């Protein structure tokens, strides 16, 4: 593999990636491109990364473009990340809905840990408060390979060790035939998954009471952040909630939400 990516080639690829999925790489991220795309060189038979990048931006290379976007948008995640969003669901949001059904959207669900963590939280709450309304969870992602993993609901020991307590592993998982652990059917029934690009319209998804979109907006330009936040506001029911990442802010990007400090954590609520 060529050690370096030409600057002009890198800029061309950055423009392509932002147009395809909104991700802004910025300067000096050639190392990230090389690490993410190196496996595709073997898969598609390219001898150099330069050749792969040139083919990627060709209009006729649809399957290759999809594979490149998939590789560049796949991120590692963990169970019950940051913990406070799930505590807020348990202590404040679920009780406020009483016996009414709740729809939750995990936007950019990666390999499924976030939507399934939401489902586990909902089931734990339901056991303590049987009259709690049913919780329906939609997980979306741009990556077909991640969505397939989500739908299988199977994880190896390494993935299970990242944020999942032994008690929850015992309670919510069962042994799969291949040596992995599979989420039990009652958890999987609470969730559904579909492919969604956050740059596209969400109108066909319906309305939600809670949207999780954590540690995603950091990859977008300010204009695209504003567009996505506006679409989130339209997708939320009145007084609906939006969870962002701990380091993310909507200041200067949207006036459709009010920030609520929850100690710990911050949540955004759609204005009336």
C-alpha positions as CSV (number, residue, x, y, z in Angstrom):
1,X,0.0,0.0,0.0
2,X,1.2,3.5,-0.8
3,X,2.3,5.2,2.4
4,X,0.7,8.5,1.7
5,X,-2.5,9.8,0.1
6,X,-2.1,12.7,-2.2
7,X,-3.5,15.9,-0.8
8,X,-5.7,16.6,-3.8
9,X,-6.9,13.0,-3.7
10,X,-7.8,13.2,-0.1
11,X,-9.7,16.5,-0.6
12,X,-11.7,14.9,-3.4
13,X,-12.5,11.9,-1.2
14,X,-13.6,14.2,1.7
15,X,-16.0,16.0,-0.7
16,X,-17.4,12.7,-1.8
17,X,-17.9,11.4,1.7
18,X,-19.6,14.6,2.9
19,X,-22.0,14.5,-0.1
20,X,-22.8,10.8,0.5
21,X,-23.5,10.9,4.2
22,X,-22.7,14.3,5.7
23,X,-19.5,13.3,7.5
24,X,-16.8,16.0,7.5
25,X,-13.3,14.5,7.9
26,X,-11.4,17.7,8.2
27,X,-7.6,18.0,7.7
28,X,-5.0,15.4,8.6
29,X,-7.3,12.5,8.8
30,X,-5.6,10.5,6.1
31,X,-4.6,7.9,8.7
32,X,-8.3,7.2,9.5
33,X,-9.1,6.8,5.8
34,X,-6.2,4.3,5.4
35,X,-7.1,2.3,8.5
36,X,-10.8,2.1,7.6
37,X,-10.4,1.3,3.8
38,X,-7.4,-1.1,3.9
39,X,-9.6,-4.2,4.3
40,X,-11.5,-3.2,1.2
41,X,-8.4,-3.2,-0.9
42,X,-8.1,-7.0,-0.4
43,X,-11.9,-7.5,-0.8
44,X,-12.1,-5.7,-4.2
45,X,-8.6,-6.5,-5.4
46,X,-7.0,-3.1,-5.4
47,X,-3.2,-2.9,-5.3
48,X,-3.1,0.7,-3.9
49,X,-5.3,2.9,-1.8
50,X,-5.0,5.6,-4.5
51,X,-6.7,3.2,-7.0
52,X,-9.4,2.4,-4.5
53,X,-10.1,6.1,-3.8
54,X,-10.3,7.0,-7.5
55,X,-12.7,4.1,-8.2
56,X,-14.9,5.1,-5.2
57,X,-15.8,8.4,-6.8
58,X,-16.7,6.9,-10.1
59,X,-20.5,7.0,-10.7
60,X,-20.5,3.4,-12.1
61,X,-19.0,1.9,-8.9
62,X,-22.2,1.7,-6.8
63,X,-21.3,-1.3,-4.7
64,X,-17.9,0.0,-4.0
65,X,-19.2,3.4,-3.0
66,X,-21.7,1.7,-0.6
67,X,-18.9,-0.4,0.9
68,X,-16.7,2.6,1.4
69,X,-19.4,4.6,3.1
70,X,-20.2,1.6,5.3
71,X,-16.5,1.3,6.4
72,X,-16.2,5.0,7.1
73,X,-19.4,5.3,9.1
74,X,-19.0,2.2,11.3
75,X,-18.2,3.2,14.9
76,X,-17.6,1.2,18.0
77,X,-20.1,1.6,20.8
78,X,-20.9,0.0,24.2
79,X,-23.8,-0.9,26.4
80,X,-25.4,1.8,28.6
81,X,-23.0,4.4,27.4
82,X,-22.7,7.4,29.7
83,X,-25.4,5.7,31.9
84,X,-27.3,9.0,32.7
85,X,-29.7,8.8,29.6
86,X,-30.9,5.4,30.8
87,X,-31.2,6.7,34.4
88,X,-33.4,9.5,33.1
89,X,-35.6,7.1,31.1
90,X,-36.1,5.0,34.2
91,X,-36.6,7.8,36.8
92,X,-38.3,10.6,34.9
93,X,-39.4,9.9,31.3
94,X,-41.1,6.5,31.6
95,X,-43.0,7.5,34.8
96,X,-44.2,10.7,33.1
97,X,-46.0,8.7,30.4
98,X,-47.7,6.4,32.8
99,X,-49.7,3.7,30.9
100,X,-49.3,5.5,27.5
101,X,-47.2,3.8,24.8
102,X,-43.8,5.4,24.1
103,X,-41.9,5.4,20.8
104,X,-38.2,5.9,20.9
105,X,-35.8,6.3,18.0
106,X,-32.1,5.4,18.3
107,X,-30.7,7.3,15.3
108,X,-27.3,5.9,14.3
109,X,-27.7,2.7,16.2
110,X,-24.3,1.3,15.1
111,X,-24.1,-2.4,16.1
112,X,-27.2,-2.2,18.3
113,X,-26.0,-1.6,21.9
114,X,-27.9,1.6,22.3
115,X,-31.4,0.5,21.2
116,X,-31.0,-2.8,23.1
117,X,-29.8,-0.9,26.2
118,X,-33.0,1.2,25.9
119,X,-35.1,-2.0,25.6
120,X,-33.4,-3.5,28.7
121,X,-34.1,-0.3,30.7
122,X,-37.7,-0.4,29.6
123,X,-38.1,-4.0,30.5
124,X,-36.6,-3.5,34.0
125,X,-38.9,-0.6,34.6
126,X,-41.9,-2.7,33.4
127,X,-41.1,-5.4,35.9
128,X,-41.2,-2.9,38.7
129,X,-44.3,-1.0,37.3
130,X,-46.4,-3.5,35.4
131,X,-48.9,-0.8,34.3
132,X,-46.3,1.1,32.4
133,X,-47.2,1.6,28.8
134,X,-45.4,-0.4,26.1
135,X,-42.2,0.9,24.7
136,X,-41.5,0.6,21.0
137,X,-37.9,1.2,19.8
138,X,-36.6,1.9,16.3
139,X,-32.9,1.7,15.5
140,X,-31.6,3.2,12.3
141,X,-28.2,3.4,10.7
142,X,-26.7,4.1,7.3
143,X,-24.6,1.0,7.4
144,X,-26.2,-2.3,6.1
145,X,-23.6,-4.4,7.8
146,X,-24.3,-2.8,11.2
147,X,-28.1,-3.2,10.7
148,X,-27.6,-6.9,10.0
149,X,-25.7,-7.3,13.2
150,X,-28.5,-5.4,15.1
151,X,-31.2,-7.7,13.7
152,X,-29.3,-10.8,14.7
153,X,-28.8,-9.5,18.2
154,X,-25.8,-11.7,18.7
155,X,-22.5,-10.6,20.4
156,X,-19.2,-12.1,21.3
157,X,-17.6,-12.0,24.7
158,X,-15.5,-8.9,23.8
159,X,-18.6,-6.9,22.9
160,X,-20.5,-8.1,25.9
161,X,-17.7,-7.0,28.2
162,X,-18.1,-3.4,27.2
163,X,-20.5,-1.9,29.7
164,X,-22.8,-4.8,30.3
165,X,-23.1,-6.1,33.9
166,X,-23.0,-9.8,34.6
167,X,-26.6,-9.6,36.0
168,X,-28.0,-8.1,32.7
169,X,-26.0,-10.6,30.7
170,X,-27.7,-13.4,32.7
171,X,-31.1,-11.9,32.6
172,X,-31.4,-10.7,28.9
173,X,-29.1,-13.1,26.9
174,X,-29.1,-16.8,26.0
175,X,-26.5,-19.0,24.4
176,X,-26.3,-19.0,20.6
177,X,-25.2,-21.9,18.5
178,X,-22.0,-20.3,17.3
179,X,-20.6,-19.6,20.8
180,X,-21.9,-16.0,20.9
181,X,-24.7,-14.8,23.2
182,X,-28.0,-13.8,21.7
183,X,-30.5,-11.3,23.2
184,X,-33.7,-13.1,24.3
185,X,-36.7,-12.9,22.1
186,X,-38.7,-10.6,24.4
187,X,-36.0,-7.9,24.1
188,X,-35.6,-8.3,20.3
189,X,-39.4,-8.0,19.9
190,X,-39.3,-4.5,21.4
191,X,-37.0,-3.3,18.7
192,X,-37.0,-2.9,14.9
193,X,-34.3,-1.7,12.5
194,X,-34.1,0.0,9.2
195,X,-31.6,1.9,7.0
196,X,-31.8,5.7,7.3
197,X,-29.4,8.4,6.1
198,X,-29.8,11.4,8.5
199,X,-29.5,13.7,5.5
200,X,-32.7,12.4,4.1
201,X,-36.3,13.0,5.1
202,X,-37.7,11.2,8.3
203,X,-41.3,11.8,7.5
204,X,-42.1,8.1,6.8
205,X,-40.7,7.1,10.2
206,X,-43.7,8.7,12.0
207,X,-43.5,10.6,15.3
208,X,-41.5,9.8,18.4
209,X,-41.5,10.7,22.1
210,X,-37.7,10.3,22.5
211,X,-34.8,10.5,20.1
212,X,-31.3,9.4,20.8
213,X,-28.7,10.8,18.5
214,X,-25.5,10.7,20.6
215,X,-22.0,11.4,19.4
216,X,-23.1,11.7,15.8
217,X,-23.6,15.5,15.1
218,X,-19.9,16.0,15.9
219,X,-19.1,14.6,12.4
220,X,-21.3,17.1,10.5
221,X,-20.9,20.7,9.4
222,X,-22.8,23.4,11.2
223,X,-25.3,23.7,8.3
224,X,-26.0,20.0,8.3
225,X,-26.3,19.9,12.1
226,X,-29.0,22.6,11.9
227,X,-30.8,20.7,9.2
228,X,-30.8,17.5,11.2
229,X,-31.9,19.2,14.4
230,X,-34.8,20.8,12.5
231,X,-35.9,17.4,11.2
232,X,-35.6,15.9,14.6
233,X,-37.9,18.6,16.0
234,X,-40.5,17.7,13.3
235,X,-40.2,14.0,14.1
236,X,-40.9,14.6,17.8
237,X,-44.2,14.7,19.5
238,X,-45.0,17.8,21.5
239,X,-42.8,18.0,24.6
240,X,-40.6,15.2,23.1
241,X,-37.1,14.6,24.3
242,X,-33.8,14.6,22.4
243,X,-30.6,13.0,23.8
244,X,-27.3,14.2,22.3
245,X,-23.7,13.2,23.2
246,X,-22.2,14.5,26.4
247,X,-19.9,16.8,24.5
248,X,-22.4,18.0,21.9
249,X,-24.4,21.3,22.0
250,X,-27.1,22.9,19.9
251,X,-26.2,26.4,20.8
252,X,-26.5,28.6,17.7
253,X,-27.8,25.6,15.7
254,X,-31.5,25.4,16.7
255,X,-34.1,27.3,18.7
256,X,-36.7,24.5,18.7
257,X,-35.5,22.9,21.9
258,X,-35.0,24.0,25.5
259,X,-32.1,22.6,27.5
260,X,-32.8,20.9,30.8
261,X,-30.0,20.1,33.2
262,X,-30.6,16.8,35.0
263,X,-27.7,16.3,37.3
264,X,-26.0,14.4,35.9
265,X,-26.4,15.1,32.2
266,X,-28.4,17.3,29.8
267,X,-31.5,16.6,27.8
268,X,-33.3,18.7,25.2
269,X,-37.0,19.1,25.2
270,X,-39.0,20.2,22.2
271,X,-40.6,23.6,22.8
272,X,-44.3,23.9,22.7
